[in-house]
Amino acid sequence: MILSENEAKNLLEKVLTNSKADAVSASLDGNNTYNIRFARNSISTNGFSDGLTLNITSYFGKKSGSASTNKFDDISIKETIKKSEDIAKLSPENKEYMPLLAQQNYSEAYNFSGETENLTGEQRSERISYILENAVSGSVTAAGFSEDSVSFNALMNSNSLFAYNKASLASLSATIRTADGTGSGRFEKCYINSGDIEYKALADWAINRSKLSIDPAEIKPGRYTVILEPAAAADMLSLCINSMSSRWADEGRSYFSKKGGGTLIDESIASSMLNIYSDPADKLAPTSTFSYSGEPLNKTIWFENGVLRNLHRNRFWAEKTSQPSIPYPANVIMQGGSKSLDEMILQTDEAILVTRFWYIRSVDPRTMLFTGLTRDGVFEIKNGKITRPVKNFRFNESPMDVFKNIIELGKTEKAVGSETGDYPLVVPPIKTADFNFSSLSDAV
């Protein structure tokens, strides 16, 4: 269910009016979502869901309690308010309590598309039909998921803060498998505007990739020059940003901690080609302009020419360390170069091409070391050409080592990694040296 800004404001004001707490904050989250699931070259389910949830947090001094409801009659709202107050009274004091924010100034948001909101059932089915028909004609098997939604989020507190954002998102993914079970291709894309999903080109690409990856050869694990396609690069970027907590660095338990104390901010720690920033107004990945707590989100530079410029820092840690608060970013953009992926391949003497990663897990937070698998197409490049598919690998690698060893960056695009969900990431394909493939994997 989608409420207008005025409707959301009126409902939240009702919560504040009925509260007996010292302070109170409340939020509304609603959505209308359509989806189609397909497998074995046929549609298996399609559906629509809508939801509206009210979350209330009451404060008595430094004690807080939260409760939520999806019922909006006066009695249910009052019961939920009381429940949050009762929980707060029984709770211990929060040692990291921060007073509620006052009203903030937010820049205009651009993360809503009327085209996505007005997408028809015929348009949805047309996309899936193209994938399935071409899978059948190509003697391969397709499975995947399509979803488009409109959502909103509204915040209000007893210190005069109010924020509202209406958003849209359309996503499409498909995995294509060959009949012999050895070849696989996959794509996943999500955009604010549903029309930005080039489903025909994506389906054709995945079908071709599945056939190209048939009967992979076995090569020895080791350190290789690799080209990470955007889906793989997106995971490396996301893992890095997740690790960029100022608190972890200040406490000496992060890659970004300096030996002997302090952090690596303003030090050169990666290739000079590395430039990473966040910007809610970025045209490829626009987002809401406020955080979950109501802090304004503005453009933030994380890396500049390989120099670490910022770490994200919540309000409590900012006050404790007398540094500015920097909210966790709502999107991340890594600047790239001018070459397409095909051009990068053409100008590469020898490398391994990685389509995407899978099942990535932390090994050592202090060194930002992760392990995971390649999946859905790994290829050998020699003399500017893809020469053959190779078996999947397990890797043990740090995103920061990937960024230190950058050889070349391609054109940026919005990408989805295996571990990133719909978090907005814009990345280039990355050509990097000494990527550590630790063992082989029988995954497809």
N, C-alpha and C positions, 0 to 999 in steps of 0.2 A: 504494500500500500504506500502510495506517495502522498505526502502532505505538502501543501504549499508553504512558503515561508511564514505567512500570516497564520495559517492553521497550526503549524508547529509551534510558533511563538505563543499562541493563545493556550495551547495545551500545556506547555512548559510553565507558563505563568500560573496556571492552576496549581501545579505542583508546588511552586514556591510559596504561593498564598496559603496553602494548607500545611506547610512545614512548621514544626515547633522546635527544630534544631537550631543550634547557634549559627550554622551555615549549611547550605545545601546546594548540590549541583545535580543537574538532570540532563539526560540526553535521549534523543529519539533516533532510531535507525529503522528505515523502511525500504522495501524493494518490491519490484515486480520482475519476475524472472521466467524466461522461456528456455526450454532445452530440448535437444534431440540427441539421442544416443543411437549409435549404429554399430553393428558387428557382423562378421561373416557376410559382408556385402548386402546387408539389409537393415532397415531401421528396426530397432528393438523396442525403444520407448520414446515417447515425447510427452512433454508436460509443461505445466505452468504453476508457479508458486508465488505467493505474495506474503509479506510479513511486515509487522510493525511492532517494535519493542521499545518500551520505556524503561530506562535505567535510572535509578535514583541513589545518590550517595549523601547520607546525612552526617554532619559533624557536630560533636560536642567537645570543644577544646581540640585536642590532638587525637581524639578518638573518632573513628569513622565506621560506617556500616553501609552496605549496598544491598539493594533488592531490585528486582525487575518484574515486569508484567507485560502481557500482551492483551490485557483487558482495559478498556478505557472509560468505563462508566465511573461515576463519582465515587461509589463505594469501593471499587477495586483500586482506584488511584489512592484513596485515603488509606486503605489497608496496606498497600505497598509502601507508602510514605512511613507509616507506623512501623512496619517491619524493619525498614532501614534504620529508623531511629532506635528501635529496640536492640538491634545488632550493634549499633554504634555504642550504646551505653554499656554493653557487655564486653566490648573489645578493649584490648590494651592500647595504651597511647602509641601512636606511630612516631618512632624516633626520627623519621625523615619527612614528617608532615610539612607541607608548604601551604600557606594561605591561598585561598582561591584567587584566580586572576581577575582583575577588573576588566572593563570593556577594552577590546583591542581594535586596532585598525587593520583590516584585511584588504589585500589587493584583489582585483577581479579574477574569478576562476573561469577556466575554459574547458572543463572536463565533462561537458554535457553536449550530446548531439541529438537533435530532433530526428535525424535519419534513423538512428538506432532505436529511439523511442517508438517510431512509427513503422518499424520493420514488420512486414506482413508474413503470414504463414507460408504463402507462396514463395516469397523470397528466401525464407529459411530452407524450405524443402528443395528449392532449386540448387542450392549449394551442395546439399547432401546428395542429391540425384546425380550431379556431375561427378562427384567422387566415386560413387558406387558404380555408375555406368562405365566409367573409364577403368575402374578396377576389374570389372567383369570382362570387358573387352581386352584388357591387358593380361588376363589370366593370373591375377594376383588377388589377395584378400585384404579388404579394408575394414578397419574398426576405428571409432573415434567419438568425439563429443562436440556438440555445438551449443553455445549458450549466449543469450543476450539479455541484458538487464538494465533497468533504470533504478537508481537508488537515491536516498537522501540521508543526510546526517545533520542533526541540529543539536546545539549545546546551549545551556543557560545555567547561570548560577546566581546566588543571592548577593553577589558583589557586582551586579549589573552587566556581566558578560553575556552576549548572545552571538551565536554564529550559525550559519546555515549554508549548506552546499547540496546541490542536486547534480548527480553524476550519471553517466551511462558507460556501459562496457559491453563489447561483443567479442567473443572468442570462438576459435575453431581449431580443433586438433584432429589428426588422423595418423594412424600407423598402418603401413602397407607391408604385408608379408608375402613372400613368394611361395609357390606351391611346394617347393622342396624344403621349406623351413629354414634355409640358410641366409636368405636375403631379407633385409628390412630397411624401410625408409620412414621417416616421421617428420611432421611439422606441427608446430603449435604457435598460434598468433593471437594477440588480443589488442584491440584498439578502442578508443572512445567512439569513433565513427565506424559503424559496421561496414560502410562502403570501402574502407581502407583494406579490408581483408581480400586479397587477390586470390580467391579460392581456386580458380582454374589453374593459374600458374603454380600455386602451391601443390595442388593435387598431382599435376603433371610431373613436377619435380620429385615428389615423394615416390611416385610409381617408378620413375626412371632410376632413382637412387636404390630402391629395393632390388631392382634387377642388376644394377651395377655392383651390388654388394654380395651377390651369390657366390658360394663356395670360397670363402676367404682363405688366404694362405697364412701359414704360421710363421711369424718372424720373432726373433729373440727380444725379450724385454730389455730395457736399457734406457739411456737418455737420448732423446731425439729432438731435432728441430720439428716443431709442429705448427700447423695452421689450425687455430680453433675457430670454427664457424661461429656466428653470433649466438646461437643457442648455448654452445659450450662456453663462450666468452662471458655470457650473461651470468652463469653460475660463478665464475671466478670473481666477477665484479661484485655480485651480491654477497659472497662469502667475505670479501674484503670489507665492505661497508658494515656488515654485521659485526665485525671484529673491531670497528673503530670507535669504541667507547672511551671517552675521556677518563672515566672513573677507573676502568680496568688499567689504562695506561698509567694514570697517576699512582695507582696502588702497586705497580710493578708486576702485573700479571698479564701483560699484553705484548704483542709484537711491537707495539708503538711505545713501549716503555724504554727509557734510556738507562743504560747501566749506571748505577750509582745514584739514580733518582731523576725525576723529571720525565719528559716525553720527547718524542722525536719531531714535534711540531717545528716547522721552519728549517728542517734538515732535508737534504736531497737523499732520498732512499729508494728511488726507482728510476727507470729510464726517463730521459728528458722528454720523450714522446708522450709520457703519461699526463693527461689532463682530465680531471674528473670533477664534476660539479652537480649541484641539484638546483632545479628551477621549476616551480609549479606552473610557470607560464610557457615552458618549453613546448614547441609546436608538435613534436613527435610524441610527447608523453605528458600532457597537461594533467594536473592534479588539483585536489582541494588546496586552498591556501591557508588552512589552519590545521594544527595537530589534534590528536584525540583529546588533549587537555585544553585546547583553545589557544595555544600559542600561535602567532603568525608564522607562516612559512615563507621565506624569501630565498633569493638565490644565494647559495653557499658554495664556495670553492673548497674542495677537499684536497685535490692534488693540482699543483701548477708546475708544469715542466719537470715533473718528478719530485718536486718538493712538497712535503706534507704541510698543508696549511691549516686544517681544522680537524677536530674530532667531535662527535656529537656528545652533548652534555645536558642532562636534565636539570631542572630548576634547583633541586636540592643540592646537587653536586656543584652547580655553578655558584651558589651562595657560599657553600662550604669552602670552596677554593678561590673565591673572589675573582671568578672568570665569567664571561658572558654565557648565558644559556643558549645552546644550539640544539634545537629539536632533532630527533631522528628524521632523516629526509623522507619525503613522500614520493620522490623519484630520484634516479641517479642517471647521469649522462656521462659517458666516456667519449671524448672527442676522437675522431679517426682521421684517416687520410682521404685520398682521392680515388684510389683504385678499387675496382670491384673484386669480389672473391675470385672470379675466373681470371682476372688479370694478375692477381697475386699468385695463383697457381701457375700460370703461364711463365712467370718470371722466377720460379723456384726450381733450383737444381735438384734438391733432394729434401723430402720432408714427409711427415705423416699428417694426413688431413683427418681431423676429428669432427664429426657431425654434432655430437652432443654427449653429455655425461649422464650418469645415473647413480642413485643411492650414495650420495656423498655424505661422509661423516667426519667429524673432527677427530684428529689424532692428538695434537698438541696445541692448545690455544696460545701458548707463549711464543711459539714459532709460526703460528697460523698454518700448521700442517694439516692437510686433509687427505682422505683416501676415498676413492670411488671407482666407478667403472665407465668405460666408453660404451656406447650403444648406438644401434641403428645406422651403422655405416662408418667404418674406419678404412682409409685408403692410403696406399703408397703413392707418393709423387716422385717422379724422376724426369729430369730434363723438361720441365714445364708441362707434364701430362700426368693424369691419374693412370697409373699402369696396372694396378690390381687392387682388389679388396684384401684386407688383412684381418686376422682374428682380433677380437676385442681384448683390451688390456684392463688390468687394475692399475691405478696410478696412486702415487704418494707424492703430493706436491703442495706447495704454498702459493696462493694467489700472488703474494708479493714477489716470489721468485719469478713467476710468469711475467709480472710487470717490470722487474729488473732486467729481464732478458729479452725485452721486446726488440724485434728486428724490423718489423713493419706493421702498420695498421691500415686497414681498408676503410671503405665507406661505412658510416654508422647506419644503424637501423634499429627499430624497436624490436626487442627479442624477448623470448620466454625461455628460461632455463628449466632444468628438471626439478630444481628445488626452489624456484622463485615464485611460483603461482602467478597471480595477476599483478604483482608488484611492478610498477613501470620502470623498465630499464632500457636504455639506448646504448648500444655498443657497436664497435666495429669487429670484423674478423681480426684475430690477432695472430701474427706470425712471431713465434718466440723460440728461443734456444734452450737446450738441455732440459726438456720436459721429462720427468721421471716416470716411465712405465715400469712398475715393479714386478708384474707377473702377467700371465695370459689369463683370459676368461673365456668360458664357453658360452657366454650370453650372446644373444643375437642382436 
